[in-house]
Amino acid sequence: MTGIPHKSDHAVRQALAVFVGAALYFGALRALTPGLIDPDEFFHVRFASLMRERGEIVRALPWAADTIHAESYRDHHFLQHVLYIPFVWGDLEMAARAVAALSAALMLTAFWAMARAWGWRWPLLWTALLAGSATGFVIRQDMARVQNLCLAFVFLGLWAWRAGSYRALFALAFANVWLYDGFLILPAMCLLCASLSGRSDRPEAPWRGVAVAMAGTTTGMVINPFLPDNFSGYLLNFTRVLEPRNSPLPLGNEWDPATWLDMGPDALPINLALGTVTVWAIRRRHRPEGVEWAFLIMGLALWAVTCRHQRFVEYWPAPAVMFAAAWATRIGGGGISISPSQEGTRDEAGPWRDDDEGRGDDRPVPSSASGPVAWFRAAPGFLRFLAIVALAGGLGQFAGAARLMRARVVPDLEPACRWLQENTPPDTKVFNACWWDFSPAFMYGPHNRFVVGLDLNYLRLHDPGLARHYEEIVTGREPKPLKTIREQFRCRYVLADQRNLLLLIRIRGEEGYTVEHEDINRAVLRLD
């Protein structure tokens, strides 16, 4: 007898297809990029490797010698580094590429699973739209950084909240605290959804989910390997987002305001999708209702933060797509109760299928068995347009992201760091003239110590006077930089950018140094 496939088997196959397709998409981008594209990628894979080698929690960063973390470091990416440990063997650059692509694929698969759990029509369509929503989103999701895992946890948490899987929700909220200091996004989303959900057949259920999410978050803050320092760390990282960036030195362009290009042409697919759904809703005289407002509010809040700091382009497209998906589903006659319950969901529908009953469309949409081509032919006009936007957006963002990622490749510091490792005593402190050189130097040459790393503010918080000297040296306002490096920073070696500090020293004719190593990217100076 031929068995009838269970719907859960179909869902597993779809999830695997989404994961593999997303991994190939993001993996191809990294394969086309000749190097790592963000300094923090170097730090995260090396730190995970350090945890693996030591077999313990790393609680200090003596490699950042003149910062607040030199003697006490709260790893606010602790779970991220734990999850990276199975990959950090051998070539760490390859490990960074692998974890970036796999984490981004996990994020998209989690979004697809959440879309099915919430009963949104056409989950593959919305997943494809998210994958190509904005160039900045694609680039930042394809990094060995925490934002892709953070979004995956949020999507899985909303899936658990919707399904009434409270144990899973508690575990995800707990783990999210150990993952990243942006852990408040998950309980905030649950709170917004519960507050704005409107009527439901089980009105107590959404608030129970909020209580579980808050309990998991609170427990993760209290049962924490870095207690009690984690609470002061939460405050520090929160204020870093709000404080004005008035340094004469570049703090990394991710903290700069977003440009019209970031929010307009580079985010054209998501803007077109939102515009299409809005026009369709106006024609049918539908306004956002219930939980749709939650996604809209969260999307607008993250959009506003992105206008201030462009790095948050890694977040705002997600609630924007969620808003469009929820709104389009209800307008089309679908939708589900907001109550976390397995009853009444439309989860059994395939990725291209919709129930004909109550659709409100002019013609039926074929089931997934008919395939995407038949679905496209029978779909209403607005769905065809969205499908084209998703496909063209994915291809266009792939090309745009590949071009920008090649332009963002971090300069190769390995030759200079290898020279330092082979020719200086262990723990020798080096003046790194570019503070962002710390992370590559940390990966290639953990043999040495460096003046500042991760964030220039960590040097300011440790010693404001030393930070002022650092800024004056790097900006060229210090008349005798080598003397200040010797006396104030107590360094005999300098890792210099040839287009900045070394050029300045040569122009001014300052003496008392020897160039020990020089390549196209960096030079190593030994001070007499």
Salt bridges, closest charged atoms under 4 A:
ASP38 OD1 - ARG145 NH1 3.26
ASP40 OD2 - ARG145 NH2 3.39
GLU41 OE2 - ARG30 NH1 2.82
GLU53 OE2 - ARG46 NH1 3.58
ASP66 OD2 - LYS429 NZ 3.09
ASP75 OD2 - HIS81 ND1 2.82
ASP181 OD2 - ARG74 NH2 2.54
GLU204 OE2 - ARG202 NE 3.87
GLU243 OE2 - ARG245 NH2 3.74
GLU254 OE1 - ARG140 NH2 3.23
GLU254 OE1 - ARG145 NH1 2.91
GLU254 OE2 - ARG311 NH1 3.86
GLU289 OE1 - ARG330 NH1 3.67
GLU292 OE2 - ARG330 NE 2.65
GLU314 OE1 - ARG140 NE 2.39
GLU314 OE2 - ARG311 NH2 3.47
ASP347 OD1 - ARG116 NE 3.47
ASP354 OD1 - ARG121 NE 3.35
ASP354 OD1 - ARG346 NH2 3.89
ASP355 OD2 - ARG346 NE 3.52
ASP356 OD1 - ARG359 NE 3.70
ASP361 OD2 - ARG121 NH1 3.63
ASP361 OD1 - ARG284 NH2 3.96
ASP361 OD2 - ARG359 NH1 2.38
GLU414 OE2 - ARG418 NH2 3.27
ASP427 OD1 - ARG449 NH2 2.55
ASP437 OD2 - ARG522 NE 2.68
ASP455 OD2 - ARG240 NH2 2.47
GLU471 OE2 - ARG460 NH2 2.73
ASP497 OD1 - ARG499 NE 3.88
ASP497 OD1 - ARG522 NH1 3.92
GLU516 OE2 - ARG526 NE 2.68
GLU518 OE2 - ARG506 NH1 3.36
ASP519 OD2 - HIS517 NE2 2.67
ASP528 OD1 - ARG526 NH1 3.93
